[in-house]
Amino acid sequence: MAQSPDLHSHSTVSDGTLSPEQLVARAAAAGVEVLALTDHDTTAGLAGAERAAAAVGLTLVPGVEISVTWGGRTVHIVGLHVDRHCPVLDAGLARLLAYRDWRAREIGRRLAGHGIADAYEGAQALARGQLVGRTHFARFIVGQGRARSVADVFKRFLVRGKPGHVASEWASLEEAVGWIRAAGGQAVIAHPGRYGLTRTKMLNLIGTFRELGGIGIEVVSGSHSRDEAFVFARYAREERLLASAGSDYHGPEEPWVELGRLPALPPGCTPIWWDWDQVPVRRAAACGV
């Protein structure tokens, strides 16, 4: 590959601001040759993204970002090259989407009790009939003039101890990795720098993840500094994980790195895409073909 692929992005099917088709078009215009669409807990945008990618000659990696409860906190596991028709993955994601719907309504109820009326309806309108996430609530509250930014909303309203916080009940790490593997995919720890884990806890997460069949970690991420990229490159080398790279792009309004501008992986990492010519074989074996 001429450049590192971008293996983490979002569309309006979850909490991005571009449709799957618009996302693909923007990526192609930015010179991205390989893009993974990894919407939160859903693969519903993949069909449209695949058609758009075929039209512009971009390689679309079918993916998903699964929400996980581990060690009393939320972590995210990206699945790359998943079969979106896999019934095991589909059933697992359906459970998470049902929980997301309940959580969104509960967040709206709690915010209403704090004087922010119609927050659920406002977030739902911004989601355009798709998955309603906390980011949609944040954008609505900013639009109402109740906060300066999305980050300000999270700090004041949506994190633990604040009026709109709802404790998460996501998939277990074992379930998430199992669903991805059942779908012929590769499981990757997403943006590990965002979890605030001590080295001991990070090694615990990585060790459990590897025992369950996880194989990768995002070394380069839109939310990682240059120094963090080198830290997680060392984790990848020492813990025998493949290195992934993704912008975590949500749209031009969000403060993440722009599509097509990811730095290269630090030296010494084995990229997760090193053997992607074997993907059809791996997926067929997983799905029992």
C-alpha positions as CSV (number, residue, x, y, z in Angstrom):
1,M,0.0,0.0,0.0
2,A,1.3,3.5,-0.9
3,Q,0.1,5.0,2.4
4,S,-1.4,3.8,5.7
5,P,-5.0,2.9,5.3
6,D,-7.6,4.7,7.5
7,L,-9.2,1.9,9.5
8,H,-11.6,3.8,11.8
9,S,-14.3,6.2,10.6
10,H,-18.0,6.9,11.3
11,S,-21.0,8.0,9.2
12,T,-24.5,9.2,9.9
13,V,-25.6,5.6,10.5
14,S,-24.0,6.1,14.0
15,D,-22.6,9.5,15.2
16,G,-20.8,10.9,12.2
17,T,-22.1,13.8,10.2
18,L,-21.5,12.5,6.6
19,S,-23.6,9.7,5.0
20,P,-21.7,6.6,4.1
21,E,-21.6,7.7,0.5
22,Q,-20.4,11.2,1.4
23,L,-17.7,9.8,3.7
24,V,-16.4,7.6,0.9
25,A,-16.4,10.5,-1.5
26,R,-14.5,12.7,0.9
27,A,-12.0,10.0,1.7
28,A,-11.3,9.4,-2.0
29,A,-10.9,13.1,-2.6
30,A,-8.4,13.2,0.2
31,G,-6.3,10.5,-1.4
32,V,-7.3,7.7,0.9
33,E,-7.0,4.4,-0.9
34,V,-8.2,2.0,1.8
35,L,-11.0,3.0,4.3
36,A,-12.8,1.1,7.0
37,L,-16.3,2.2,8.0
38,T,-16.6,1.3,11.6
39,D,-19.9,2.7,12.9
40,H,-20.8,2.2,16.5
41,D,-22.6,-1.1,17.1
42,T,-24.1,-1.4,13.6
43,T,-23.1,-2.5,10.1
44,A,-26.1,-0.8,8.5
45,G,-24.0,1.7,6.5
46,L,-21.7,-0.8,4.9
47,A,-23.8,-1.6,1.8
48,G,-24.1,2.0,0.7
49,A,-20.4,2.6,1.5
50,E,-19.4,-0.5,-0.6
51,R,-21.3,0.7,-3.6
52,A,-19.9,4.2,-3.3
53,A,-16.3,2.8,-2.9
54,A,-16.7,0.6,-6.0
55,A,-17.8,3.7,-8.0
56,V,-14.6,5.7,-7.1
57,G,-12.1,2.9,-7.0
58,L,-11.5,3.0,-3.2
59,T,-11.1,-0.2,-1.2
60,L,-13.7,-0.3,1.5
61,V,-13.0,-2.5,4.6
62,P,-16.2,-3.6,6.2
63,G,-16.0,-2.9,9.9
64,V,-17.8,-2.1,13.1
65,E,-16.9,-0.5,16.5
66,I,-18.4,-2.5,19.4
67,S,-19.1,-0.9,22.8
68,V,-17.7,-3.0,25.6
69,T,-18.0,-2.8,29.4
70,W,-14.7,-4.0,30.9
71,G,-13.2,-3.3,34.4
72,G,-16.1,-0.9,35.2
73,R,-15.5,1.3,32.2
74,T,-16.4,1.5,28.5
75,V,-13.8,0.5,26.0
76,H,-14.3,0.1,22.2
77,I,-13.3,-2.9,20.1
78,V,-13.1,-2.4,16.3
79,G,-13.8,-5.3,14.0
80,L,-12.1,-5.2,10.6
81,H,-13.1,-7.2,7.5
82,V,-16.3,-8.5,9.2
83,D,-19.0,-10.3,7.2
84,R,-22.0,-8.0,7.7
85,H,-24.3,-11.0,7.0
86,C,-23.0,-13.1,9.9
87,P,-25.9,-14.0,12.1
88,V,-23.8,-14.2,15.2
89,L,-22.6,-10.6,14.8
90,D,-26.0,-9.4,13.7
91,A,-27.7,-10.8,16.8
92,G,-25.1,-9.3,19.1
93,L,-25.3,-5.9,17.6
94,A,-29.1,-6.0,17.6
95,R,-28.9,-6.4,21.4
96,L,-26.7,-3.4,21.7
97,L,-28.9,-1.3,19.5
98,A,-31.9,-2.1,21.6
99,Y,-30.0,-1.0,24.7
100,R,-28.8,2.2,22.9
101,D,-32.5,3.1,22.1
102,W,-33.4,2.7,25.8
103,R,-30.4,4.6,27.0
104,A,-31.2,7.5,24.6
105,R,-34.7,7.8,25.9
106,E,-33.4,7.7,29.5
107,I,-30.8,10.4,28.8
108,G,-33.6,12.6,27.4
109,R,-35.7,12.0,30.5
110,R,-32.9,12.9,32.9
111,L,-31.9,16.0,31.0
112,A,-35.6,17.1,30.9
113,G,-35.6,16.8,34.7
114,H,-32.6,19.2,34.7
115,G,-34.4,21.8,32.6
116,I,-33.3,20.8,29.1
117,A,-36.6,20.1,27.4
118,D,-37.0,18.0,24.3
119,A,-33.4,16.8,24.3
120,Y,-34.3,13.3,23.1
121,E,-36.4,14.7,20.2
122,G,-33.6,17.1,19.3
123,A,-31.0,14.4,19.4
124,Q,-33.2,12.1,17.3
125,A,-33.7,14.8,14.7
126,L,-29.9,15.2,14.4
127,A,-29.5,11.5,14.1
128,R,-31.8,11.5,11.1
129,G,-33.7,8.4,12.1
130,Q,-30.5,6.4,12.8
131,L,-28.8,5.4,16.0
132,V,-29.1,8.1,18.7
133,G,-25.9,8.6,20.7
134,R,-24.5,10.9,23.3
135,T,-22.8,13.0,20.6
136,H,-26.3,13.8,19.2
137,F,-27.4,15.1,22.6
138,A,-24.3,17.1,22.9
139,R,-24.8,18.7,19.5
140,F,-28.4,19.5,20.4
141,I,-27.4,21.1,23.6
142,V,-24.7,23.2,21.9
143,G,-27.3,24.3,19.4
144,Q,-29.6,25.4,22.2
145,G,-26.9,27.7,23.5
146,R,-26.5,25.7,26.8
147,A,-22.9,24.9,26.2
148,R,-19.9,26.1,24.2
149,S,-18.8,22.9,22.6
150,V,-19.5,19.1,22.4
151,A,-16.7,18.5,24.8
152,D,-18.2,21.1,27.2
153,V,-21.5,19.2,27.1
154,F,-19.9,15.9,28.0
155,K,-18.1,17.5,30.9
156,R,-21.1,19.3,32.3
157,F,-24.0,16.9,31.5
158,L,-23.1,13.4,30.2
159,V,-20.2,11.9,32.3
160,R,-20.5,10.1,35.6
161,G,-22.0,12.2,38.3
162,K,-23.7,14.6,35.9
163,P,-27.4,14.9,35.2
164,G,-27.6,13.2,31.9
165,H,-25.3,10.3,32.7
166,V,-26.6,6.7,32.3
167,A,-24.4,3.8,33.5
168,S,-23.4,1.7,30.5
169,E,-24.3,-2.0,30.1
170,W,-22.5,-3.0,26.9
171,A,-21.2,-6.3,25.6
172,S,-18.5,-8.1,27.5
173,L,-15.0,-8.2,26.0
174,E,-15.4,-11.9,25.4
175,E,-18.7,-11.4,23.5
176,A,-17.3,-8.6,21.3
177,V,-14.2,-10.4,20.3
178,G,-16.3,-13.6,19.7
179,W,-18.8,-11.8,17.5
180,I,-16.0,-10.3,15.4
181,R,-14.2,-13.6,15.0
182,A,-17.4,-15.4,14.2
183,A,-17.8,-12.9,11.3
184,G,-14.3,-13.7,10.0
185,G,-13.0,-10.3,11.2
186,Q,-9.9,-9.1,13.1
187,A,-10.5,-7.6,16.6
188,V,-8.6,-4.4,17.4
189,I,-8.5,-2.3,20.6
190,A,-9.7,1.2,19.6
191,H,-7.9,4.4,20.6
192,P,-6.3,3.0,23.8
193,G,-5.0,6.3,24.8
194,R,-8.5,7.6,25.6
195,Y,-9.1,5.2,28.5
196,G,-6.7,6.6,31.1
197,L,-5.5,3.2,32.1
198,T,-2.4,2.6,34.2
199,R,0.3,0.4,32.6
200,T,-0.9,-2.5,34.8
201,K,-4.5,-2.2,33.7
202,M,-3.5,-1.7,30.1
203,L,-1.5,-4.9,30.2
204,N,-4.4,-6.6,31.9
205,L,-6.8,-5.5,29.1
206,I,-4.3,-6.5,26.4
207,G,-3.7,-9.9,28.0
208,T,-7.3,-10.7,28.3
209,F,-8.0,-9.5,24.8
210,R,-5.3,-11.7,23.4
211,E,-6.5,-14.7,25.2
212,L,-9.9,-14.2,23.7
213,G,-8.5,-14.0,20.2
214,G,-8.0,-10.3,19.7
215,I,-5.0,-9.5,17.5
216,G,-4.6,-5.7,17.1
217,I,-4.3,-2.3,18.7
218,E,-4.7,1.2,17.3
219,V,-1.3,2.7,17.5
220,V,-2.0,5.7,15.3
221,S,-5.3,7.3,16.1
222,G,-6.9,10.7,15.5
223,S,-7.1,11.1,19.3
224,H,-3.5,10.1,20.0
225,S,-0.6,12.5,20.2
226,R,2.7,11.7,18.5
227,D,4.1,10.5,21.8
228,E,1.1,8.3,22.5
229,A,1.6,6.6,19.1
230,F,5.1,5.6,20.1
231,V,3.9,4.4,23.5
232,F,1.3,2.1,21.9
233,A,3.7,1.0,19.2
234,R,5.9,-0.3,22.1
235,Y,2.8,-2.1,23.6
236,A,2.2,-3.6,20.1
237,R,5.7,-4.9,19.8
238,E,6.1,-6.2,23.3
239,E,2.7,-7.8,23.5
240,R,2.7,-9.2,20.0
241,L,-0.2,-7.3,18.6
242,L,-0.6,-6.1,15.1
243,A,-0.7,-2.3,14.7
244,S,-3.7,-0.5,13.3
245,A,-4.2,3.1,12.2
246,G,-7.4,5.1,12.1
247,S,-8.5,8.7,12.2
248,D,-11.8,8.0,14.1
249,Y,-13.2,10.5,11.7
250,H,-16.7,11.8,12.5
251,G,-17.1,14.6,10.0
252,P,-15.5,18.0,9.1
253,E,-17.1,19.6,12.2
254,E,-15.3,17.3,14.7
255,P,-11.8,18.0,16.2
256,W,-10.2,14.8,14.8
257,V,-7.5,14.5,12.2
258,E,-8.7,15.0,8.7
259,L,-9.1,12.0,6.3
260,G,-5.9,11.3,4.4
261,R,-3.6,12.9,7.0
262,L,-2.7,10.0,9.3
263,P,1.0,9.8,10.1
264,A,2.9,6.6,9.4
265,L,3.1,3.8,11.9
266,P,6.2,4.1,14.1
267,P,9.1,1.8,13.1
268,G,9.1,-1.8,14.2
269,C,5.3,-2.4,14.1
270,T,3.7,-5.1,12.1
271,P,0.7,-3.5,10.4
272,I,-2.6,-5.3,10.7
273,W,-3.0,-5.2,6.9
274,W,0.2,-7.3,6.3
275,D,-1.7,-10.4,5.2
276,W,-5.0,-9.0,3.9
277,D,-4.7,-11.1,0.8
278,Q,-5.8,-13.9,3.0
279,V,-9.0,-12.2,4.1
280,P,-11.3,-14.2,1.8
281,V,-9.9,-17.5,3.1
282,R,-10.2,-16.5,6.7
283,R,-13.7,-15.3,6.3
284,A,-14.9,-18.4,4.5
285,A,-13.4,-20.6,7.2
286,A,-15.1,-18.6,10.0
287,C,-18.5,-18.7,8.3
288,G,-18.3,-22.4,7.6
289,V,-18.2,-22.0,3.8
